[in-house]
Structure formats: structure tokens, C-alpha cells
Amino acid sequence: MQNKLLEVKLLKKIYGKNEGATTALNGISFQVLDGEFLGIMGSSGSGKTTLLNCIATMVTPTEGHILLKREDISNLKGSRLARFRGNQVGYLFQDFELLDHMTGEENILLPAEIHKLNQKEVGKRLKDLADYLEIEDVLQKFPSQMSGGQKQRVAAARALIVKPEILLADEPTGALDSKNSKRLMEMLRGIRDNYGTTIMMVTHDPNAASFCSRILFIQDGMLFHELRRQLSEESQNDFYRRILEVMAQLGGGSANVL
């Protein structure tokens, strides 16, 4: 039986005050299991990215709690917060966020250098990740010399170099064509399968979402619906069709459960 890795409890995030206040998250609660590939879907403005940024400690919740292995990360400060960001969470951005003046290898190793991780272990992990993500040939190139797919795979290696407890991915296929999107998603699923990395991904793309084992649909900052893929009997195409059905209900504002 899988253990709970992450617990989100009654999380609220309100931007602004009084008449100008906007509620991005409205008391959402859920759990993420160790080794799970969880997708987060919803329309623009539903609170998806705010949720991810709260878990990454880039945004401070207004109310509620986020527990990683039973530790409340929403209250972390100072060196404990730095350790969390450096060792327990990886973040994969839509627009790569690579540093232009650094090579692929330098970009990947940057988090390990900042947090002073063991160089021998980091070197081995770099070799493993570069081989798996098929980026050995761009390690000495600068981002301007890479394709979009190569940039995103370099960014994925950078997020994974610290061996995080959980990888947070915000629309990781948003800047890629369909071929590179499929390739990246296959690799992310392989990272989960082969390395046991827990992945939580925000996406609007049902094709990308079909690679997940479970999907949470968010509407107006609250949980709207949940889908689980029946891994032993349900094909990826069948799961994709179920995702489309829920997305249609989201568009219509229905609260029915499929």
C-alpha cells in the first residue's frame, strides 16, 4: 500500500483586500501518494498554478496547511525552508527558465552547487539523467543552440538533479509541439516508473494528462472532480476520452460526477 507523501488541508489563497479581494484557492483538500503521477486540470483562473506555487513555497497560503511527510511546509523559514527547496522539491517550468549564459550541464548542476550536494553523487546522477533524457549531445551547448524539446529536457534534468521527493511541473508541454510533448511525457512517466519520483503536474492538455495515474479537476479554487486511471484494464486512449468528458462538464459548469 502506498504511503501519503503530501497532504493539502483546507488551503485558501486570497489576493488583495476588501472589495478588491480575489479568491484563488477556496479551501481545497487532497492527498498525493508516494510514487504517484498526479495531474491538476481546470480552466484558466481556476487556481491550478497558485496551488502548485503554494506547494513550492513560492506563494504563501492565506489559510490551511501543506504537509510533506507530515511536516507542515507552509510554516518553514530560514535554513529549513532553504533545505526544502534545495532537497525535497523540483520545479519544471513551462518556459524552461534556463540561464542563457550557462551551458546545459551548468544549468543542470546549478541547484546542486547552490545547496552544496555531494559532487560524486551529483556527477553520477547527471550521467544517468543525461542518458535517460537523451541530452548528452547538448550538455556543452548554450540554450540558444538547443531546440525547445532539448531545453525542456535539460530543465527536467535540472529539476531532478537534487533527487527531490516531488517534482512539480507547470504546463511542461505548453511551449512544445505535439511530437516533443509526447516524448517529454513518456520520459516523465518513465522517471516515475524507474526512479520512483512523485510527480504533480498542472496541465490544460488532455493528451499530457492521459499519462497521469490520477487527475484532480479544479474549478473556482475548489475540487470539482477526480479521475483515476484503471491501470490494469484501461488503455491510455480510454482514459483520454474520460478526461475529455469531464473537461466538457467543466465548461458547462456541471457538478455531476462521472
C-alpha positions in Angstrom: 0.0 0.0 0.0 1.4 3.4 -1.0 2.1 6.0 1.7 0.9 9.5 1.8 3.7 11.9 0.7 1.8 15.2 0.5 -1.4 16.4 2.3 -3.1 19.6 1.4 -5.7 20.6 4.0 -8.3 23.3 3.6 -6.0 25.5 1.6 -7.0 29.1 0.8 -5.3 31.8 -1.1 -6.8 35.3 -1.3 -5.1 38.1 -3.3 -5.9 41.7 -2.3 -8.2 43.0 0.4 -11.8 44.2 0.9 -13.7 44.8 -2.4 -10.6 44.1 -4.5 -10.1 40.6 -3.0 -9.8 37.6 -5.3 -10.0 34.1 -4.0 -7.7 31.9 -6.0 -8.0 28.8 -3.7 -11.1 28.2 -1.6 -10.5 25.5 1.0 -9.1 22.8 -1.3 -8.0 19.5 0.3 -6.4 16.3 -1.2 -3.6 13.9 -0.7 -0.8 12.7 -3.0 0.6 9.2 -2.6 4.3 8.3 -2.8 5.3 7.5 -6.4 2.0 8.9 -7.9 1.8 10.8 -11.1 -1.0 13.3 -10.3 -2.4 15.7 -12.9 -4.2 19.0 -12.0 -6.6 20.4 -14.6 -9.0 23.3 -14.8 -9.9 26.3 -16.8 -7.7 29.5 -16.8 -8.0 31.2 -13.4 -9.2 28.1 -11.6 -6.3 28.2 -9.2 -4.0 25.5 -10.7 -0.8 27.4 -10.8 -1.5 29.1 -7.4 -1.8 25.7 -5.9 1.4 24.5 -7.4 3.2 27.7 -6.2 1.9 27.3 -2.7 3.3 23.7 -2.6 6.6 25.0 -4.0 6.6 27.7 -1.2 6.8 30.4 -3.8 3.4 31.7 -2.6 2.3 31.8 1.0 -1.3 30.5 1.6 -3.8 32.7 3.4 -5.2 29.7 5.3 -4.7 26.0 5.5 -1.8 23.6 5.7 0.5 21.7 3.3 2.3 18.7 4.8 5.1 16.8 3.2 5.8 13.6 5.0 3.8 15.1 7.9 5.9 18.3 8.1 4.0 21.5 7.6 6.0 23.2 4.9 3.7 26.3 4.9 5.4 27.3 8.1 9.1 26.7 7.1 11.5 29.6 7.3 15.2 30.3 7.1 17.5 27.3 6.7 14.7 24.8 6.9 12.9 26.5 4.0 16.2 26.5 2.0 16.7 22.8 2.6 13.2 22.0 1.5 13.6 24.0 -1.7 17.0 22.5 -2.3 16.5 18.9 -1.5 12.8 18.0 -1.4 11.1 19.7 -4.3 11.9 20.2 -8.0 10.1 22.6 -10.3 9.7 22.3 -14.1 8.5 25.5 -15.7 6.6 25.9 -19.0 9.1 28.3 -20.5 12.2 26.3 -19.4 13.8 29.2 -17.4 17.3 28.2 -18.3 20.2 30.7 -17.9 21.3 31.8 -21.3 25.0 32.3 -20.4 25.3 28.8 -19.0 25.7 25.5 -20.8 23.2 22.7 -20.4 25.4 21.0 -17.9 26.0 24.1 -15.9 22.2 24.8 -15.8 21.5 21.3 -14.6 24.2 21.4 -11.9 23.3 24.8 -10.6 20.8 23.7 -7.9 23.3 21.0 -6.6 26.1 23.7 -6.4 23.9 26.2 -4.6 22.9 23.6 -2.0 26.4 22.0 -1.8 25.4 18.5 -2.6 28.0 15.7 -2.8 29.8 16.1 -6.1 30.5 12.4 -6.7 26.8 11.5 -6.3 25.7 14.5 -8.4 28.1 13.6 -11.2 26.7 10.1 -11.3 23.1 11.3 -11.3 23.9 13.8 -14.1 25.2 11.0 -16.2 22.1 8.9 -15.6 19.7 11.7 -16.3 21.5 12.9 -19.4 21.5 9.3 -20.7 17.8 8.7 -19.9 16.6 12.1 -21.2 18.8 11.9 -24.3 20.6 15.2 -23.8 24.2 14.1 -23.7 24.8 16.0 -27.0 23.6 19.3 -25.6 25.4 19.3 -22.3 28.1 21.7 -23.6 25.7 23.8 -25.7 24.0 27.0 -24.6 20.2 27.3 -24.6 20.3 29.4 -27.8 21.8 26.3 -29.5 19.1 23.9 -28.3 15.6 23.0 -29.7 12.5 23.6 -27.5 12.4 19.9 -26.7 16.0 19.8 -25.7 15.6 22.8 -23.5 12.7 21.3 -21.6 14.6 18.0 -21.1 17.6 19.9 -19.8 15.2 21.8 -17.5 13.8 18.5 -16.3 17.3 17.2 -15.5 17.9 20.4 -13.5 14.7 19.8 -11.5 15.6 16.2 -10.9 19.3 16.5 -10.1 18.7 17.0 -6.4 16.6 13.8 -6.2 13.5 15.7 -5.0 10.7 14.0 -3.0 8.3 15.5 -5.5 8.6 17.1 -9.0 6.2 20.0 -9.6 5.5 20.6 -13.3 3.6 23.7 -14.5 2.3 23.2 -18.1 5.6 21.4 -19.1 4.4 20.8 -22.6 2.9 24.2 -23.1 5.8 25.5 -25.3 6.4 22.3 -27.2 5.0 20.8 -30.4 3.0 17.6 -30.3 6.0 15.3 -31.1 8.2 16.8 -28.3 5.2 16.9 -25.9 4.6 13.2 -26.3 8.3 12.4 -25.9 8.6 14.5 -22.7 5.5 12.9 -21.2 6.8 9.4 -21.9 10.1 10.4 -20.2 8.3 11.9 -17.2 6.3 8.8 -16.8 9.5 6.8 -17.1 11.1 8.9 -14.3 8.1 8.0 -12.1 8.4 4.3 -13.0 12.1 3.9 -13.0 13.2 6.4 -10.2 10.0 6.3 -8.1 9.8 10.1 -8.3 6.4 11.5 -7.3 5.1 14.0 -9.9 2.4 16.6 -9.7 1.7 18.3 -13.0 -0.6 21.2 -13.9 -1.8 21.0 -17.5 -4.6 22.1 -19.8 -3.7 19.4 -22.3 -5.8 16.2 -22.2 -3.1 14.3 -24.1 -0.5 15.2 -21.5 -3.0 14.4 -18.7 -3.6 10.9 -20.1 -0.1 9.9 -19.0 -1.1 10.5 -15.3 -2.4 7.9 -12.9 -4.9 10.3 -11.3 -6.3 13.7 -12.2 -7.9 16.4 -10.0 -10.1 18.9 -11.7 -10.3 22.3 -10.1 -13.0 24.9 -10.6 -13.1 28.3 -8.8 -10.4 27.2 -6.4 -12.2 24.1 -5.3 -12.1 20.4 -6.2 -14.6 19.7 -8.9 -13.9 16.1 -9.8 -11.4 13.3 -9.6 -10.4 10.7 -12.2 -8.3 7.6 -11.6 -6.9 5.5 -14.4 -7.6 1.8 -14.0 -4.0 0.9 -14.9 -4.6 -2.9 -15.2 -7.6 -2.6 -17.6 -7.9 0.9 -19.0 -5.9 2.0 -22.0 -4.4 5.4 -22.3 -6.8 6.2 -25.1 -9.8 5.3 -23.0 -8.5 7.4 -20.1 -8.0 10.3 -22.6 -11.7 10.0 -23.6 -12.9 10.1 -20.0 -10.7 13.2 -19.4 -12.4 14.9 -22.4 -15.9 14.1 -20.9 -15.0 15.8 -17.6 -13.5 18.8 -19.4 -16.8 19.2 -21.2 -18.6 19.2 -17.9 -16.2 21.8 -16.5 -17.0 24.0 -19.5 -20.7 23.7 -18.8 -20.3 24.3 -15.0 -21.9 21.0 -14.1 -21.2 19.4 -10.7 -22.1 15.9 -11.8 -19.7 13.1 -11.2 -18.8 10.6 -14.0 
